[in-house]
C-alpha cells in the first residue's frame, strides 16, 4: 500500500497523523520513479500549505497513515547505523584475535568501518542538535499550556466563566499537555539512545564461555557464542 503506482490510489485522500495522534493533513498526490516505485507523497497541511515527504517516513497502522517526524526518522537511521557499525567492528576484532581473519582482510575491513563510523558520528551531531531544538520547542509549548491552564482555573474559581465552557477548554488543554509530554519523552529517548551507542566501547562482540567442569579439557569443548547487540 502506497509503495507502487498500482496501490497508491488506496492512500490518496486519506488523513495523515503524527505518532502522537495529531492530524497533519491529507495525502493528495505522489511522485514515482520510472519503474513505478513511489518515492514520495504530497501532503496537504490544511491552511499551512503542502509538503513533499519521502515514502520511507510513512507508516501504515491500524490507527491510519502515520507520518514520522523528520527529526525522529533521522534519529532512527543514526541509531541503527551506529549499532551495526560498532557490532561489526567488535566482531572483526574478536575474529582477528582468534586468528580467523587474515591480517590484510582485518585491516581493510577495519579501515572501511572506521571511516563509516566517522561519517555517521558527524551525522549524529546534526541529528542530536535537531532533537534538542525540538525538545526546546516542546518544553516551551508545555510551559505555555500550563500557564493557560492556570489562568483558566483562576478565572473559573473567581466566578468569571461558566462550568461548561471551562470544562471544555480545560479538556482540550489537558489532551494537548498529555500529547506534548509523550513527544518529549520520545525525543529524550532518542537522544539518550544515540549518546549511549556513541559511548559504547568496541568490546569483543563474542564471549567465550569457559566450562564449569574442572575435570574436562576446556579446549575440547564446543564454544558457546553470545552476540552482544
N, C-alpha and C positions, 0 to 999 in steps of 0.2 A: 504494500500500500504506500503510495506517494513516492515510489522509487523509480518507476518507469512511466513513460507516456501513457501506456495502456491502463495503469492503475491510478495515476494522479487525479483523475476525474473524481475519484471517491473522496478526495480531500478538499477539492475546490468548494469554497463557501463555508467550510467548517470553522467554528470558533477556535481560537488558539489561546491557551492559558500558559502562565509560567508555572514552575513546580510548586508554587505556594497557593495556587488557586485563583490568582488574579487574571482576569480576562484581558488579553492584549489586543485582540482584533480578530480578523478572519483571513484565511488563505484565499487569495484572489487570482493568482497566476503562478507560473513556474518557468524554469529555464532548464533546457536539456542539452546534452551533448549529441553529436551526430549519430551515436549508436542508440539513442533513445533513453539513455540513463539520466534521471533527474539529478541535477547538481545543486539547484537552489529553488526556493519557493519565495513568492512575493506575498508579504503580509500587510494587509490594510490595518493601520493602527488607529482607526477612527479619525477624529479630527487632528490627530498628531501627524498624519501622513502615511507614507508607505516605506517598507523596508525589505530589502532582499536578504534572505538568511540561508546559509548553507543547509542542505538537507540533513547533514550529519547532526545538526543541533535539534532536529525534530524527533520527538519520542511519541509513539502511539501507545496509549494506555487505555485502560477500562474507563478512566475519567474523561478521556478525549485526547486532543492533539496538544502536546506539551512542547513549548519552546524553551530549551535550556539556555539560561543567560550566558552571554559570551564569556564573562569572566569565570564562570563555573565550568564551562566546557573546556576552556583553555587550561584550567587547573587540573581537570581530569586527564588531559593529554600529557601534561607535565608529570603528574603523579605516576601514570602508567609507564612513561618513558624512563623516569628516574629508577623506578623499581626494576624494570627489565635490564637496564644497563648495569646497575650495581650487582644484580644477581649474576649476570654473565661474567662480569669482572671477577667476582668471587669464585665462580665456577672454574674459570681458566686457571686461577691461582691454585686452586685445590688440585686440578688435574695435572698441572705442571709439577706441583710438589710431589705427586705420586708417580712422576715420570711417565705420564700417559699422553703428554703433548711434546712434540719436538720443539726445541728451543726457537727455531725460526717461525714456527706456527704460533707459538705462545707470544712471541714479541710482536708479530704482525697483528694478531687479534687484540692484544692489549693496547697497542698504539691506536688502532681504529676506535676501540671502545672508549679510551680516554679522550680522544678528540670529540666523540659524540657526547660524552659527559660534560665537557667544557661548553659545548654548544647549548645543551639543554639547561645547564646552570645559568647561562646568560638569559635564556628564555624564561627560566624560572623567576629571575629577578623582576622581569617585566610583569609577569603574571601575579606575583605577590604584591607589587605596587598597585595593580588594578583591584585586587581583592581588598587591600587596605583602604583604597579610595571608596569602594562600595561599602565597606564596613563603616566608614566615617559617615557616609550618606545615610545609612540605615540608622545609626545612632542619633543623627540629627532629627530624623523623622520620628523616632521613638520619643525623643525629648519633646518634640512639637505636639505629638498626640497626648502625652502625659500632661503637658501644660494646658491643652484644650479641655481635657477631661476634668482637670482641677477647676478650671473656670466654670465649666458647665455644672459641676456638682455644687459649687459655691452659689451660683445663681438659683439653682433648684432649691437648695436649703433656705435661701433667703426669700423664697416665695415669688421669684421673678418669672418663672416659667411653669407651665403645667406638667403633670407627670407623664402624659402620653408622649409629647414631643421630646421630653427629657430622656425617657427610656429608649426611644427610637434612636436619638443621636448618640446616646451612651453605648448602645449595642453596636452601632456602626464603628465607633472608635475602639471598642474592645476587640472586635474582629480584626481591625487594622493592626492594632498593637500585637495581637497574637501572631499575625502573619509576619510582621517585621521581626519579632523575636525568633520565629522559626528560621527566617532567612539569615538573621545574624548568626545563629548557631551553626548553620550550614557553611557560611563563609568562613567562620573561625575554624571549623573542622578542616576545610581545605587548606587554610594557612598552616595549621598545625601538622597536617599530613605531609605537605611539601617540605616543611622545615625538618621534620623527623626523617624523611627519606634522604634529604641532603646531608644530614648528620650521621646517617647510617654508615658505620665503618665497613671497609671492604674485607670483612672477616670471611673465612672459608665458608662456602655455601654447603659444604658437605662435612658432616661429623661422623667419624668412625667410632662405632660403639665397641668398647672392649668387652670381651667375655667376662662374665661374673664368676665363672667356674675356674678356680686356680689350678685344678688338675688337668685342664685342657690346654692344648697348644693353641694360643690365640691366632697364630699365623695360618693355621689350617681351618679356621672358622670362616664362614661366609660373612661378608661385610654388610652391616646394616647401614643404609643410606638415608639421611634425613635432609630434606631440602628446606632451607630457611627462606620463606617468602619475603 
